[in-house]
Amino acid sequence: MRIAVIGTGYVGLVTGTCFAETGNDVICVDVDKEKLKKMKNGVIPIFEPGLDSLFNRNLKEGRLQFTDNLYEAVRKSVVIMLCLPTPQDEDGSADLSYVLKVADDLGKLFKKEPNLGFKVIVDKSTVPVGTSDKVRAVIKKHAPKFDFDVASNPEFLREGLAVEDFMKPERVVVGTSNEKTRKIMDQLYEPFVRSGNPIYFMDEKSAEMSKYAANSFLAMKISFMNEIANLCELTGADVEKVRISIGSDSRIGKRFLFPGVGYGGSCFPKDVAALINTANEIKYDFKILKSVYDVNKKQSELFINKIKKHYNGKISGKKFAVWGLAFKPNTDDVREAPSIAIIEKLLAGGAKVSAYDPVAKETTHKVLKNKINYAKHQYDALKNADSLIIVTEWNEFRNPDFERMASMLKQPVIFDGRNLYDVEKMKSMNFTYYSIGRTIVKNK
């Protein structure tokens, strides 16, 4: 099948590459000519485990192509995937300007060339309920008689596991009321669900809601566990024991119950805010989701308060080592990352920061510029630092050389935002150790 993927961001690049891997001819479209040049030469602009081998294999075989010519790509394709950014507006709503601009361009093309054959326009981007109708209306404004359909096909990709999620999806959701579209989408996804995982066909609005509902529910689990962790600290309970206990309940499940400094990334913060905005527009008070948003915003502030309290409110002139900048392991994404909020508050208090992350140095530099020092190795960040702050749970941080750490830090103090270490071990090694929802260990 011939597919045009409009937008080569995180979702677009993974989508295009994985569809090419199953034998489809994929043309990826972007307006960034420098980015296109790099991708044509085999340079991937994002960090995603497992993507590079698929990308280069399909690039070499000619199944994966890149262009800045939207019309050329659309003319050659039956399916047009819209993988465009939908950034958060100031009111929390999703900005649909990129999606609707492309829809407008498509409408103009279809008006000029009404005999291109049936086209399926697929909203792959995370978009509010009713977006399919808006895209359809914009296209019909220019080409009311053109034979096309607009479907919703939300992605459920986890950064760091996106290739696996796409190639072996737990489920595929397609929103369409058009039987011709249904057959095309069923054929497109058949290679990915041969083990029996379902393709759920439904109306467009239900499909659009499914993505927001899923991400908001997972965000709710994280925020709930962070609230439990905060309560554990005040009562003397151990959140790790509580987590294991409730996670064994099959109705609850083990995943997304790890307390920390809050969720981040390109999905959860934006999608929670967008769903709240959708509720506000129809005058529905979504109390639970508003609390999820508020708890997450508060979590990094509570973590900073621990640090300030340890230093009696005086962090000016202190140097902090930070391990982890990406919002989660196995990605270089720092969008809405707790690390950024924490570092900015440290800097605002007059502190200095030396940070290390295995892959997120460049993406962090785009945000923080030269406000902090970027260490080449994790132990380099510890030199002459007053304490260590752990924000991202990279595997290489889980079993470090604690004796080396203690010798490099001015004082053996760790603020662990991901509960990586055992409390008793920290006590035996004479560290002062702060974690989330567990007993504070004071160095004797």
Stockholm file with secondary structure:
# STOCKHOLM 1.0

chainA/1-444         MRIAVIGTGYVGLVTGTCFAETGNDVICVDVDKEKLKKMKNGVIPIFEPGLDSLFNRNLKEGRLQFTDNLYEAVRKSVVIMLCLPTPQDEDGSADLSYVLKVADDLGKLFKKEPNLGFKVIVDKSTVPVGTSDKVRAVIKKHAPKFDFDVASNPEFLREGLAVEDFMKPERVVVGTSNEKTRKIMDQLYEPFVRSGNPIYFMDEKSAEMSKYAANSFLAMKISFMNEIANLCELTGADVEKVRISIGSDSRIGKRFLFPGVGYGGSCFPKDVAALINTANEIKYDFKILKSVYDVNKKQSELFINKIKKHYNGKISGKKFAVWGLAFKPNTDDVREAPSIAIIEKLLAGGAKVSAYDPVAKETTHKVLKNKINYAKHQYDALKNADSLIIVTEWNEFRNPDFERMASMLKQPVIFDGRNLYDVEKMKSMNFTYYSIGRTIVKNK
#=GR chainA/1-444 SS CEEEEECCSHHHHHHHHHHHHTTCEEEEECSCHHHHHHHHTTCCSSCCTTHHHHHHHHHHHTSEEEESCHHHHHHHCSEEEECCCCCBCTTSCBCCHHHHHHHHHHHHHHHHCTTSCCEEEEECSCCCTTHHHHHHHHHHHHCTTCCEEEEECCCCCCTTSHHHHHHSCSCEEEECSCHHHHHHHHHHHGGGCTTSCCEEEECHHHHHHHHHHHHHHHHHHHHHHHHHHHHHHHHTCCHHHHHHHHHTSTTTCSTTCCCCSCCCSSSHHHHHHHHHHHHHHTTCCCHHHHHHHHHHHHHHHHHHHHHHHHTTTCCTTCEEEEECCSSSTTCCCCTTCHHHHHHHHHHHTTCEEEEECSSCHHHHHHHHTTSSEECSSTTGGGTTCSEEEECSCCGGGSSCCHHHHHHHSSSCEEEETTCCSCHHHHHHTTCEEECSSSCCBCCC
#=GC SS_cons         CEEEEECCSHHHHHHHHHHHHTTCEEEEECSCHHHHHHHHTTCCSSCCTTHHHHHHHHHHHTSEEEESCHHHHHHHCSEEEECCCCCBCTTSCBCCHHHHHHHHHHHHHHHHCTTSCCEEEEECSCCCTTHHHHHHHHHHHHCTTCCEEEEECCCCCCTTSHHHHHHSCSCEEEECSCHHHHHHHHHHHGGGCTTSCCEEEECHHHHHHHHHHHHHHHHHHHHHHHHHHHHHHHHTCCHHHHHHHHHTSTTTCSTTCCCCSCCCSSSHHHHHHHHHHHHHHTTCCCHHHHHHHHHHHHHHHHHHHHHHHHTTTCCTTCEEEEECCSSSTTCCCCTTCHHHHHHHHHHHTTCEEEEECSSCHHHHHHHHTTSSEECSSTTGGGTTCSEEEECSCCGGGSSCCHHHHHHHSSSCEEEETTCCSCHHHHHHTTCEEECSSSCCBCCC
//
